[in-house]
Amino acid sequence: MTRRILLILAVLVTLATACEPQPVSAGKNGAGLDAIFDKDRLVIINNNGESYEFDVYIAAEFEQQRRGLMFVRELPEMSGMLFVYERDSMHSMWMKNTYIPLDMIFARSDGTVSSVIHDTKPRSLESQISIEPVRYVLELNAGTARRYNIGRRSRLIWEVD
C-alpha cells in the first residue's frame, strides 16, 4: 500500500513538473525572448546627466505585458524590458514566475522617472505599483539603478521607429 502511494505521488510530481513552463535564459543575445518581443535601444540619462544605452525588449501588446520576464533565469547586464502603455495610468507589476530580482523604473510619458523600486523579490505576488500615473515601466537587473545612479532626476529616451 505504501509503495502504491509513493508511486502515485512520484507520478503526480513528474506530471506537475512537466506541465510547468520551462525557464528561459535571455543569454548573451537574448535567445528565447527574441521570438516573443521586438528589441530596441533605450538611452537613460541618469541623475548626474551621464547617458547609458540599454538593449531592451519591448512589451507593447497585452500578451507581451502579461508574459514579461517570467521564467527568465538570467538577463545580460545592459539589457532590460520596457513596458509601453497606450496612456498614462497607475501601473503595477508583480514577480510571479519571475526568477531574477529586478529594479523597476516607472516613467511618465515624457520619459522622466517618477519612481524606482529596487531589488524586487523573485516569485513574489506582492504588487509593485507606480506612485503616480506613468506610461512606461522599465525592468532591469536588480542593482542596476543604483550602480548607474538612475533615479527621480533621470530620463528614459526611446525613439519609436
C-alpha positions in Angstrom: 0.0 0.0 0.0 2.8 2.5 0.9 4.6 1.6 -2.3 1.5 2.5 -4.4 1.0 5.8 -2.6 4.7 6.7 -3.2 4.4 5.6 -6.9 1.3 7.8 -7.3 3.0 10.7 -5.7 6.1 10.3 -7.9 3.9 10.3 -11.0 2.0 13.4 -9.9 5.1 15.3 -9.1 6.6 14.3 -12.5 3.4 15.4 -14.3 3.3 18.7 -12.5 6.9 19.5 -13.3 6.4 18.6 -17.0 3.4 20.9 -17.3 5.1 23.9 -15.8 6.6 26.3 -18.4 10.3 25.8 -18.6 12.6 28.7 -17.6 14.4 30.6 -20.3 17.8 32.3 -20.3 17.9 35.6 -22.2 21.6 34.6 -22.7 24.1 36.8 -24.3 22.0 37.6 -27.3 18.5 37.3 -25.8 17.8 33.9 -27.3 14.3 32.8 -26.1 12.9 36.2 -25.7 13.6 37.2 -29.3 10.8 35.1 -30.6 8.2 37.0 -28.4 9.5 40.6 -28.2 10.9 43.2 -30.5 14.2 44.6 -29.3 15.3 48.2 -29.3 17.9 50.6 -27.8 17.0 52.8 -24.9 19.1 55.7 -23.6 19.0 56.6 -20.0 20.2 60.0 -18.8 21.0 59.4 -15.1 20.8 61.8 -12.1 24.2 63.2 -13.0 23.5 63.8 -16.7 25.5 60.8 -17.8 24.0 58.6 -20.6 23.9 54.9 -20.8 22.5 52.7 -23.6 20.5 49.5 -22.9 19.2 46.8 -25.2 15.5 46.4 -24.2 12.7 44.0 -25.2 9.6 46.0 -25.9 6.4 44.8 -24.2 3.7 46.9 -26.0 1.0 44.3 -26.6 -1.2 43.0 -23.7 0.0 39.4 -24.1 3.6 40.5 -24.0 3.0 42.6 -20.9 1.4 39.6 -19.2 4.4 37.5 -20.1 7.1 40.0 -19.2 10.3 38.4 -17.9 8.6 35.4 -16.4 10.6 32.2 -16.5 13.8 34.1 -17.5 16.8 32.8 -15.5 19.4 35.4 -16.5 19.5 38.8 -18.3 22.6 40.4 -19.7 23.8 43.4 -17.7 22.9 46.2 -20.2 19.5 44.6 -21.1 16.0 45.0 -19.8 12.4 45.1 -20.7 10.4 48.2 -21.5 6.6 48.0 -20.9 4.9 50.6 -23.1 1.3 51.5 -22.3 -1.1 53.4 -24.5 -1.8 56.1 -21.9 -0.6 57.3 -18.5 -2.1 55.3 -15.8 -1.3 53.7 -12.4 0.6 50.6 -13.3 1.5 47.7 -11.0 3.8 44.7 -11.6 4.3 41.5 -9.7 7.1 38.9 -9.8 5.1 35.7 -10.1 7.2 33.2 -12.0 10.0 35.8 -12.4 13.1 34.1 -11.2 15.5 37.0 -11.1 15.4 40.1 -8.9 14.7 43.3 -10.8 14.7 47.1 -10.4 11.5 48.6 -11.7 11.7 52.2 -13.1 8.4 53.9 -13.6 8.5 56.8 -16.1 6.0 59.4 -17.3 5.0 59.9 -21.0 7.9 62.4 -21.4 10.4 59.8 -20.2 11.1 61.5 -16.8 11.4 59.0 -14.0 8.6 59.0 -11.5 9.9 56.4 -9.1 12.2 53.4 -8.8 11.6 50.2 -6.9 14.9 48.5 -6.1 15.6 44.7 -5.7 12.2 43.2 -6.1 11.8 39.7 -4.6 11.6 36.9 -7.2 8.4 34.9 -7.4 6.6 37.3 -5.1 2.9 38.1 -5.5 3.3 41.5 -3.8 2.2 44.3 -6.1 4.8 46.9 -7.1 2.9 50.0 -8.0 3.7 53.4 -9.5 3.3 56.4 -7.2 1.5 58.4 -10.0 0.2 57.7 -13.5 3.0 56.6 -15.8 3.4 55.5 -19.4 6.5 53.3 -19.1 7.9 50.7 -16.8 11.5 49.6 -17.3 12.7 46.4 -15.7 16.5 46.0 -15.3 18.6 43.5 -13.3 18.5 44.3 -9.6 21.2 46.7 -8.6 21.4 48.4 -12.0 19.5 51.5 -11.0 21.9 52.1 -8.0 25.0 51.2 -10.0 24.2 53.7 -12.8 22.6 56.3 -10.5 19.2 56.1 -12.1 16.6 57.9 -10.0 13.9 60.6 -9.9 16.1 63.1 -11.8 16.7 60.6 -14.7 15.1 60.3 -18.0 14.4 57.5 -20.5 14.9 58.3 -24.2 13.3 55.8 -26.6 12.8 56.7 -30.2 9.9 54.9 -31.7 10.6 53.9 -35.3 
